[in-house]
Amino acid sequence: MVRIFGDTTSGLTLDQAKEIGIEYIPQLVIFGEETYRDDTEIDSDTFVRKLKESANLPKTAAPPPSLYTPIYQDMEAKGDCGIVLCPSAKLSGTVRSAQTALEDFPNLDVRVIDTKQIGGNQAILLKFAKKWADEGKSIDEIESLINDKISNAKIYAVVDTLEYLYKGGRIGGASKLLGDILQIKPILTVIDGKVESFEKQRTKKRALARIIELVEKDCKDYKNGYITFGTTSDNPDIPFLKQEFKEKFGVEDIPMFNLPPAIMVHAGPATIIISFFTN
């Protein structure tokens, strides 16, 4: 049996992960001296509330290897194999943790895959991997299919405020001040697993419109592009985005995934991520 592993950086809730039938690992969120698992001890809405109340920026940490160990032990006992789909190794230590735990199980066939993604594309990859496992495909076949999908994955994100990039040390104070004055809204992308600045727009409306243009340009087959977006549940831009994608692409209901704490810490809770596959 091929078992599929994911983690909360995909934006799936614990209930969604259970419904799909995958093994699910949390990330850790640290507020001062308090550490929380983000699957059972803190949800996205609670995280946003605590984030707004906190004087200092919280930290996030990859799951320790010990969280993988009991699952690996169970797999070894049952003679199973597995695929672990992790967020980009350039953004998270999850790949390293999964591999470190695996060193204690030299005879266990587990493929730890760096998806070079974060958010909705991870969720789609997890759904595909589980579907292929249920269809009886071998672990080699699933690994190859996943890597093909990864090569066609794209992400664009609009950052609503420069505050969190500044607090996290991603930009300097002068850049933040100028950005605030000019109302600059950065559009970010992910290239080879690393977050890069794509371009800047003067308003959020322009930034969102530009992302829709980019999706039109890059995603020719909308029905099979598996477009998703990630943000918080109360983001006021959700109706606009849904309407735009319905009118331009004929997509009736775009899947929305939670914005994981690991993203909100660095980009802010009002960030919007659009994820899709070009082919």
N, C-alpha and C positions, 0 to 999 in steps of 0.2 A: 504494500500500500504506500502511495506517495502522499505524504502530508505536507500541507502548505502553511507557512508561517508569515505573519505580518506584524506590524506594530502601529502604534497610534499616530505616527507622523503621516500615515496615509489619510487621516481625517475620518476614517470609519469609527463609528461608535462601537462599544463593546457588544451591544445588541446586534448591530449590523454584521459584525465579525462572526458572532455565533450563528446568525441566520445563514451566512455564506458557508460556514462550516470550516473555518480556518483557525489555527492556533494564533493567539494574539498576545503580544508583549507590550507593556506600557513604557513610556518615557517617564523620567522623573522631573518634577517641578520643585524648585527650592525657593521659598520665601524666608529669608533670614535663617533661622535655625530650624524651620519646619520643612520637611520633605514629603511630597505627595506623589503617589502613583496617579497618572492621568487617565487611567481606565476605570478605577473603582473609588478613588479617594478625592478626586477633583475633576469636574467637567469644565467644558469650555466657558459656559456662562459664569460659573463661580470663579474661574481663573480671571476673566475680564474684570469682574467686580473687585477682586483682590488686587489686580494690577493697577486699577485706578486709585485704590486706597493706599497703595504702597508708596513710601517715599523713595525707596530704592528699587532699581530694576531687578526682578527675580532672575534666577538662573535655571537652566534646564540641563539635564544630564542623561546620557544614554543608559539604557538598562544594563545593570551589571551582569556579568556572565552567569552568576548564580540563578538568574531567572530562566535561563535556557536549560540549565543542568537537569532539572526534574523531567522536562519534556524529552530531552535526549535519552535519559534513562528509560523512560516509558517506551520510546521508539526502539531502543536496543532490545528491551525485553520482548517486544512484539514482533521484531524482525522487520520494522518499517524503514522507509527511507524518506527524505524530505527536502524541500526547497524553502530557503529563508529569503524573502524579498525585503531588502533593507533600504532606508533612505541613503542618499548620496554620502559616500564616505568622506567627502570634502565638507559636509555640513553636519555630520553626526558621527559619533563613535559606535553606532549600533553594529556596523559590519564587524568591527574589531571585537566587540563583546561576543557576538554570535560565533566568531571564529575561535576566540580564546576558550569558550566553553567546550567547543568541539574537540579541542586538543586532548581532552580526557577520554574521548571515545574514538580511538584510531580505526576501529572496524565499522563505524557507522557511516553510511552514505548520505551525507547532507551537503547540499550545494548552497553556499552562502553567496547571494547575488547582490552586487552593488547596482541598484536600479538607476543611479545617477539622477534620481527624481526625488520630489517630496510633494505630498498632498495628493490631489485627485488622480494623477497618473498612476501613483502607487496603488490606489484603491482599485482602479481598472485592471492593472496587472495582476493583482491578487485574485480578482474575480475570474479572469481568464485562466490563471494557473489552476485554480480549484476546479473549474469547468473541465479543463483538459485532464486533470487527475481523475475526475469522476468518469470521464469517457474511456479511461483505461490506458491513456498514453504513458509511455515510459518516462522515467526521470530525465533521461537524456533528451527525449523529444520535447518535454516541457521546458527544460533549460534552454534549448535552442530556440523555441518559439518565443520565449520571454525575451531573450537577447535581441531577436528580430524586432519585437515591439519596442523595446527600449531605444533602438536606433532611430525610431520614427516619432519619439515623444517630444513634445514642446510645451513650454510653460511661459506665460507672460503674467506679470503682476503689477497692480497699481498700488503704490504706497500713499496713503491719505495724509500722513504727517511725517516729517523728518525727525520727530522727537525721539523715536525709538532707535533709528539708525545712529543718531547722535549719542544717545545714552549707551548704546552698545559699542561705541568706538568705531563705527563704520564710516562716519563722516566727521569733520572738524566743526568747531563752533562757528567759524566764519561762513562755512558752507551752509550750515543750518540757518543762520541769521539771514543770509541772502535768499535762501530758499523760502523761508517764511515770508519775507517781504514781497517776493515775486509770486508767491502762491504756487511754487513749483511742485508738480506731482511726478515723481520719477516712475518710469516704467522699467521693471526689472525682468530679466530672463534667466534661464539656467543653461549654461553651456558646459558640456562635459562635466556635469555634476557640481559646477560652481556658480553661485549667484553673481550675475554681471549686470551692470547698468546698460539698458538698451537705448533709451532716449528720455528726454524730459518734456513735459507738457505744462502749460501755464495754468490749467484748471483740471479738476477731476473729471468734468464732463468731457473735455477734450481727450484726456488720457483714456477714458473708457471707450470713446468713439474710435480712438486709434487702435486699441487692442482688438476691437471688432473688425477693423480693416485688416489687421494682421492675421486674424483667424481666417477671414475670407481669402486672403492671399496664400496662406500656408496649408489650409485644410480644404482640399478640393472635394473630397468625398465626405460630406458632412454626416451622413447617416452612419458611416463606419469610422468616423473620426473620434467617436466617444468623447465629445466635448463635455467637460465638467467645470464647475467653478466652486471655489472654496472661500468662505468668509464666515462671519458670525451670523447667528440666526436673526438678529434684529437690524442688520445692515439695510439702510433705506434705499440703497441702489439695487437691491434684488429685483423688484418689479420691473425696473427699467431694463436690466440685463435680460431677464426672461422674455420680455416683449421684443427686444431687439433681435435676440437669437431666433425667436419664433418667426418674426417677419422676414429676416434676411436668410435664414437657413432652413426654415420649415421644421425646426426642432421644437416639438410641443412642450417637453418637460426636461430641461437640462438637469442632470443630477447635481445636487449640491452637497458638499462634504464640509464637515466642521473645519475651521481653521485651527490647526493644532497649536498648543502652547509654544512649542519649539519655534514656530514661525512668528507667533504674536509677540514673543519676547524681543525679537530683532526687528520686526517690521511694523508692529502695531496691530490692534484688534480690528481696525477698519480696513485693513489690507484686503484686496480682492485678487484672487489667483484664478486665471483661466488656463486649464490644462486640456490637451488634446493630442491626437496622433495624426501625423501628416498623411499616412497611407493606411 
